[in-house]
């Protein structure tokens, strides 16, 4: 079981909402909407995706990494490294 499994429906609902927002942005561009209005919507989608990312990261740390640390060994070290790399990717984006 994945760390986010208990919140899977909430994540899927949020991602569907984001998908609708992205379609809305495409429609805005197709209809030649004002640049700042489009950029405002892009910013909203970006923030929404960041919120999903942070939620998934939190779930990963609380479930997958914590479990690996409790078990110890090479798996724990690998999970911590994997989480650190994921955090670095999120910070760069």
FIPASE-676475 format. One record per residue (C-alpha): x, y, z; residue in one letter. Coordinates in steps of 0.001 Angstrom, whole numbers, plus 500000, padded with zeros to 6 digits. Example, Ala and Ser with C-alpha at 12.3 -4.5 7.8 and 13.67 -1.06 7.14 Angstrom:
# FIPASE-676475
(roro (512300,495500,507800),a)
(roro (513670,498940,507140),s)
//
This chain:
# FIPASE-676475
(roro (500000,500000,500000),x)
(roro (501284,503472,499120),x)
(roro (501392,506282,501647),x)
(roro (498800,508318,499769),x)
(roro (496325,505450,499319),x)
(roro (494013,506608,502102),x)
(roro (493771,510058,500416),x)
(roro (493709,508733,496854),x)
(roro (490199,510033,496112),x)
(roro (491117,513491,497380),x)
(roro (494246,513577,495211),x)
(roro (492337,512390,492145),x)
(roro (489623,514994,492703),x)
(roro (492238,517725,493018),x)
(roro (494058,516555,489882),x)
(roro (490806,516515,487901),x)
(roro (490183,520094,489011),x)
(roro (493695,521044,487897),x)
(roro (493093,519289,484572),x)
(roro (489993,521437,484093),x)
(roro (491983,524557,484914),x)
(roro (494588,523634,482292),x)
(roro (491857,523128,479692),x)
(roro (490527,526553,480696),x)
(roro (493932,528104,480077),x)
(roro (494082,526516,476621),x)
(roro (490636,527915,475904),x)
(roro (491737,531365,477097),x)
(roro (494679,531297,474708),x)
(roro (492471,530044,471887),x)
(roro (490115,532966,472534),x)
(roro (493005,535497,472712),x)
(roro (492342,536479,476331),x)
(roro (494455,539140,478017),x)
(roro (498005,537948,478786),x)
(roro (497895,538802,482486),x)
(roro (494635,536896,482922),x)
(roro (496219,533817,481327),x)
(roro (499323,534174,483480),x)
(roro (497164,534467,486590),x)
(roro (495542,531143,485752),x)
(roro (498912,529531,485009),x)
(roro (500088,530693,488433),x)
(roro (496999,529173,490071),x)
(roro (497603,525816,488363),x)
(roro (501266,525894,489345),x)
(roro (500355,526506,492998),x)
(roro (497763,523721,492884),x)
(roro (500306,521246,491481),x)
(roro (502809,522319,494128),x)
(roro (500214,521619,496818),x)
(roro (499645,518128,495397),x)
(roro (503399,517553,495252),x)
(roro (503915,518633,498842),x)
(roro (501060,516428,499998),x)
(roro (502482,513403,498211),x)
(roro (505946,514151,499565),x)
(roro (504577,514384,503095),x)
(roro (502761,511071,502662),x)
(roro (505947,509498,501300),x)
(roro (507999,510688,504257),x)
(roro (505436,509596,506828),x)
(roro (504804,506204,505289),x)
(roro (507525,504903,502986),x)
(roro (510566,506601,504510),x)
(roro (509455,506131,508127),x)
(roro (508784,502437,507484),x)
(roro (512180,501965,505832),x)
(roro (513914,503759,508713),x)
(roro (512152,501518,511229),x)
(roro (513346,498464,509293),x)
(roro (516866,499895,508963),x)
(roro (519579,498731,506608),x)
(roro (520331,499722,503037),x)
(roro (516644,500238,502235),x)
(roro (516451,503063,504791),x)
(roro (519449,504815,503301),x)
(roro (518026,504425,499787),x)
(roro (514603,505835,500800),x)
(roro (516171,508873,502480),x)
(roro (518330,509522,499399),x)
(roro (515310,509118,497134),x)
(roro (513285,511576,499248),x)
(roro (516151,514098,499274),x)
(roro (516387,513924,495490),x)
(roro (512620,514417,495169),x)
(roro (512801,517471,497428),x)
(roro (515650,518875,495322),x)
(roro (513565,518429,492156),x)
(roro (510609,520205,493753),x)
(roro (512769,523094,494930),x)
(roro (514209,523547,491432),x)
(roro (510782,523592,489769),x)
//
